[in-house]
Amino acid sequence: MDLENEEKFAQIESSLSLEQQRLEKLWDAYEQQEKDLNAALDRINFLEADIETKQTMITSLQELLMERDTKLRDMEIERQRQGKVEAEYEPRIKVMEDTMNDQTEKYDRLLSITQEMEDELDLARKSLHARDSWFNLNVSSLESISEVIKEWRSIQAGKFPAVGKTSGPGGGKPEFVEAVSKIKGLGTIKAENLYDSGFHTVDDLKAASLDDVSSVIGFTKLSASKVVAGAKNL
């Protein structure tokens, strides 16, 4: 009986030992699964955080795309508006360009004509200046010849110059005319004009200014300057 119990006890011990080994293996497997589960949870948490980050990026990109689409729509609307404006103003611009080209051609022609007129005007000025210079240089001689011819015709007609006739204070006209006739280029008519204008003596003429003499009929600034200078030498 004892032997039988011992055998049963040995079998029970053997079964317990095997069961303990099995439980130990199960525990080790459980611990490993727990470790794997924790690692999987950490991985899941990391992936969730990564997914959240990527979702934020996706949201930002969607906002940027929406903003870009809005700008593209606005640009397209503006392009269409500019196209309408261009279509509206293009004929006007063409007309303005044609007008400007026509005006430019007219301006060029006008400029050419103006240049020709300026050349002709410059030539006319030079001719007028040369004529005036010649006239101022020779007017006294021409007047002297005219006075001589006039006196000669008067003598031929029997009208002789009066001698010793007085006119006005300071002496007679003949004496004044005779005295100032010594001035080069001063003829009888101009001398009489000076006398009639109030210059009755050589001293009156010496005291006269250029403006005083040039205001007398028949005198220019040039001829007056010659008379003033000649009177001072008498």
C-alpha positions, 0 to 999 in steps of 0.5 A, spaced: 500 500 500 505 504 501 509 502 495 502 504 491 502 511 494 509 512 493 508 511 486 502 515 486 506 521 489 511 520 485 507 521 479 503 527 482 510 530 483 512 529 476 505 532 474 506 538 478 513 539 475 511 538 468 505 543 470 510 548 473 515 548 467 509 549 463 506 555 467 513 558 467 513 557 459 507 560 459 509 566 464 515 567 460 511 567 453 506 572 457 512 577 459 514 577 452 507 578 449 507 584 454 513 587 452 511 586 445 504 589 446 508 595 450 513 596 444 506 595 439 503 601 444 509 605 443 509 604 436 502 606 435 503 612 439 509 614 435 504 613 429 499 617 431 503 623 433 506 622 426 499 622 423 497 628 427 503 632 424 502 629 417 494 631 418 496 638 420 501 639 414 495 636 410 491 641 413 496 647 411 497 644 404 490 644 403 489 652 406 495 654 401 492 650 395 485 654 397 489 660 397 492 659 391 486 657 387 483 663 390 489 667 387 488 663 380 481 665 380 482 672 381 488 672 376 484 669 371 478 674 372 483 680 372 486 677 365 479 677 362 478 684 364 484 686 362 483 682 355 476 686 355 480 693 356 485 691 351 480 689 346 476 696 347 482 700 347 486 697 341 483 700 336 483 707 339 491 706 340 491 704 333 488 710 331 492 714 336 498 711 333 496 713 326 495 720 328 501 721 332 505 718 326 501 723 321 503 729 326 510 727 326 511 727 319 507 734 319 512 736 324 518 734 320 515 737 314 514 743 318 521 743 321 524 743 314 520 748 312 522 752 318 529 751 317 529 753 310 525 760 312 530 761 318 536 760 313 532 765 308 530 770 314 538 770 316 540 771 309 535 777 309 537 780 315 544 780 313 542 783 306 538 788 310 544 789 315 549 790 309 544 795 306 543 799 312 550 799 313 551 802 306 546 807 307 548 810 313 555 810 310 553 814 304 547 817 306 550 824 307 554 824 301 547 822 297 544 828 301 549 833 299 549 831 292 541 832 292 542 839 296 547 841 290 542 839 285 537 842 288 541 849 289 543 848 282 536 847 279 534 853 283 539 858 280 537 855 273 530 857 275 532 864 277 532 863 284 538 865 288 540 864 295 539 870 300 545 872 303 545 875 310 538 873 312 537 872 319 532 867 322 531 867 330 536 868 336 543 867 335 545 869 328 542 867 321 541 861 318 546 862 312 551 863 317 550 857 321 549 853 315 556 855 312 559 854 319 557 847 320 557 845 313 565 844 315 563 838 318 564 832 314 557 829 311 553 834 313 549 837 307 545 844 307 538 841 308 540 837 314 544 844 317 537 847 315 533 842 319 538 843 325 537 850 325 530 850 324 530 845 330 533 850 335 541 849 334 542 857 332 550 857 333 556 852 333 556 852 341 549 850 341 551 844 336 557 843 341 553 842 347 547 838 344 547 830 346 546 824 341 539 824 342 538 831 341 541 831 334 538 824 332 531 827 334 532 832 328 528 830 322 533 826 317 538 824 322 540 817 324 544 815 330 550 814 326 549 820 322 548 824 329 554 821 332 558 824 326 555 831 327 556 831 334 563 829 334 564 834 328 561 840 332 566 839 337 572 839 332 570 846 329 
